[in-house]
Amino acid sequence: MFRILFLLFVIVPIIEITVLMHVGAWLGAWPTIGIVIFTAWLGAKNVRQQGLATLNSVQTKMAHGEMPSNEIIAGIMLLVAGVLLLTPGFVTDAFGLSLLVPAVRQSLIKTVKQHFVVNQMSQSPFGFQASSSSSTERSVNETSINQQKTPVRTTSSEQGETIEGEFERKD
């Protein structure tokens, strides 16, 4: 993690300054400053527009009861694009503008989603197992088959704590 932060905060500004110096020597100081300001303005305008569209998509999916995972990742990428575009420099502007291209963003979303594993069957992060000491208590497997609310009593074999509640599967 330290290496990544080192690269971001030390190496990237050095690259940006070098590129700005070369472009400034080639075009002149004022045109270079104008291009940097123009890309920041254009990027902020496009990030705002695409961010509002993503927000509308999130609200629509949530209204239909769907999980807006692609839109959440796209929103984070748009946030990163906005930060990169507002950072003065041509290299960060190139990366920021590339994140504004929907095809690039969709391929990155697919890559990010492959790194996340969502297991819908294990809802509890504590790893509790069901106990079957009475007729009203059912195991988690029996409850997942039954679509009605059923009281479930789970215990942790390591800590000896009991958690009681209701379980309802929504498909």
Secondary structure, DSSP 8 states (H G I E B T S, - for coil): -HHHHHIIIIIHHHHHHHHHHHHHHHH-HHHHHHHHHHHHHHHHHHHHHHHHHHHHHHHHHHHTT---HHHHHHHHHHHHHHHHHHSSSHHHHHHHHHHHSHHHHHHHHHHHHHT----SS---TT--EE--SSTT---HHHHHH--S-EEEEEE-TTT--EEEEEE----
